[in-house]
Amino acid sequence: MSSLNKIIIKKANLTVDEDIQFAGDKRDSQTDQLTAESISGNVITVDYYEDLLSPSITCYISISNTTNLLSRLPIRGYERLDLTIGTDFGDLVFSDREGKFNNPLYVTGISDVSRSEGQETFTLTLTSLENLMNETTRCQKKYAKANISAHVKDILTDPKIFNIKKEELEERTEIEDCITPYEFIGNNKKPFYILTWLCPKAQPLQTGSVGGTSGFFFYETYDGYKFKSVDGLISQTGDLESKKVQTSKSPIRVAETYTFSTFIEAEEKPENNFRIIHHYTDKTTNLQKNLRVGLYSNLTYFYNPLDWSTKAIPHKLKDELNKDGVKVAGKDVPIPAGDVSEAASRVLVRVGDKGMLAPTLETNQDDNVDGSGRSDSDMAKAFSRYTLLFQQSLNITVPCNINLRAGDIIKVQVPESGPNDNENKNLDQELSGFYLIRSLRHHFEISEGSNVTSLNLIRDSFGLT
């Protein structure tokens, strides 16, 4: 079964659940039976999304029926969907899974409702249960000084928030260690807000001689929640010849190689599943924008309200890249020469927090009052690292591969443009290379058979390594 051919909806059971239990299902299985209705024969299309900038997955399912399904059940926006889609690369399962954590989807919206001549069509918007929990819980306590990675684990396992069991944490999450100790107050903010708010403050373990970069992402994939640094994502390596054959977590995520070619082969070959159907570059270096955000050079004025002192902290991207431990995806980082990259193009102002969380102003062994633990220059470093990562944006469409994840590294091979024979062209040395998957969309058309994966790829440098 080719990825472009018909896929199979193995299960699509919709359960009208008017008593969603965030802390686990407490119903008596003997007396409180919920009725599940199979809609597998009514599914027209499925679109599944992951994004580095989103703490939750999203799914859209188009339904067509002649049984007045929307009003008969009725579907009102808090139903559970157990979904299994069969593909060449294995099954995409959103349900109670044996030996794995459960991940059913929940309906959050109904749109595009249309009725004509006895037929009804509509679209369901679905997400994970934790996304609903995020709207009903808050971070209300003071978080004592600890590694930011420890705070992420604390919020995910807090019984009053997401209540992920500690014994399931390793399976459901991938949390990279960082070196930043931090103390803060939750201020009654939603947990996803706090988790993403912590990301630019965290510094990865691999640091250079001047303190390293800043910048993490908190996001959800099919495998669970991720807290990963920019440097950690870029430094992923793997066996380029290997191909993932099943949907499962693996200690090593291999880097798939995708090649663009307009040459059409009549014979079906396994490598056809790794060809680029369509590609276009929607963003490349924007010098004026880079100067405005202070990518190449910026200056932070740090004010300490405890003793009224002020210090200036310069930050230059060129110096950061020359340090050990800073990873880039390509061969060359485009940094202009001369004053364009030497002069500070953005001035930042930060107010310190020494004494804010310790009103008694107790001093440490160095006779200094402790602050929250943040680096004085983390804001400048995070601005620079995030902006550098998004320097290039390439969109490609490939045959559906459910083993790809947001945050994966893939290798893209694009031939040079020109009139030469497409089969014998050399690779474009600027456009080809390693890219980070910023977001993905699996699109399944049940009857048409055009099942594809659309990828938005980003990287911080040019060329093949």
Protein Blocks (a to p, Z undefined) as FASTA:
>chain_A
ZZklccddfbacddddfbdcfkbpfbdfklmccddddfklmpfbdcddddfkbcbdcddd
ddddfeommmmmpcchiaccddddddfkbccdddddehiacdddcdfbdehiaceehiac
dddddddfklmmmmmgccfbdcddddfklmmmmmmmmmklnopafklmmmmpccdddfbd
cdddeklpafklmmmmmmmmpccfbdcfknpaadddddddfkbccdddfklmmmpccdfk
bccfbdcddfbdcdddddddfbdcfbdcfklmmccfbdcdfbdcdfklmmmnommpccdd
dddfknopacdddddfklmmmpghiacfblbdcddehjllmpccbdcddddfehklmmno
pacfkopacdehpafklmmmmmmmmmmmmmpccdddddddfkbcehiacddddddedjbd
fklpccdfklgccdddfbdcddddfknopacdddddddfbecjZZ
